[in-house]
Amino acid sequence: MTQKLPSRRALLAGMGSTLALSACTGTYPVETGRPLGSELDEAGNFGDPTRQNIGVHNGDINYAALLGERFAAEVPTTINFAFNSAELDATARNILAQQAHFIRAFPEVRFSVYGHTDAVGSNAYNQRLGLRRAREAVNYLVFQGVNRGRLQALVSLGETQPIVPTEMEERRNRRTVTEVSGFVQTSDLVLDGRYAEIIYRNYRSGGGGG
C-alpha cells in the first residue's frame, strides 16, 4: 500500500509549531551545536526536522526566515531606551554584545536594526529619534566587531508599531529591534546554494569574521 505523504499545509503547520514551541520554551540546544528542532526528532522517525527539510527544498520555507527564527530564539533582539534618549545603558550594551557574537558567526547574513519611539512628541521628531537609536545600536555592533556593510539602521515610529498602545510615555515602545534581513549574495556558500550550512551553524563554536 502506498504511503500518503503529508500535505504542504500539514508540513508548514508542523514547522510553525516547532518554532513556536522552541521560542517559548527556550529549548534550543546551542551548547551542543545540534540543529534547530533536533530535540523533536522523535528518535529518527518522521519528525519536525524532516518536515522542515522538505519544506526548505520545496521552497515552502524561506531560508532567511529560518535563520531569523533561530536568531530571535537564541539571542535577545530588543533593547530599550530612556525617555527622549538614544543613549545605550548597560543592559542594552550587554544585549548588543550577545547579538554581535551571533552575527559575527554568520558573515553570509545581513541584519537590519529598526528604531522605535513611544507616542510622545511630533512624528518628525520621533522619526529622527528612532533613527538615532537605530544608528547607536549599529555603531555598538560595529564596535563589537561586526562588519558595518552587513548592517542597516532603519526607523519605525512608536505610533505605528507600539508594543503597548498608549499616548503616554512607555519604555517598552522606546526600543530597537535587530532582525535578519537577507544574505550577502557574493558569499561562496550563498552562490553555491548551501543555505543549510549557514542556518545550522553553531555560532558558539566561533564562526567567521563579521
SULKAVEN-V707217 format. One line per field, one symbol per residue. phi: phi as a letter, one per 40 degrees, with the letter a starting at -180 (. if undefined). psi: psi as a letter, one per 40 degrees, with the letter a starting at -180 (. if undefined). Layout:
phi: ???
psi: ???
//
This chain:
phi: .ccccccdcccccccccccccccccgccccccgccdgccbcffgccbcdcdcccccccgcbcdcccccccdcccbccbbbbccfbbccccccccccccdccccccbccbbbbbbcbbccchccccccccccdccccccdcccdchcccccbbcbbacdccbccbcacccaccccabbcbcbibccccdccccgcccccccccccchgccb
psi: hhhhiiidddddddddddddddddefehgddeeiihedefeffeagaddddddddddeedhhddddddddddddhhehiiiihfiehhadddddddddddddddegeeiiiihhhiiaehiidddddddddddddddddddddeehhdeeihhihhidddfidhhieihhddegiihhiheaiheeiddddeffdddddeiheeedaai.
//
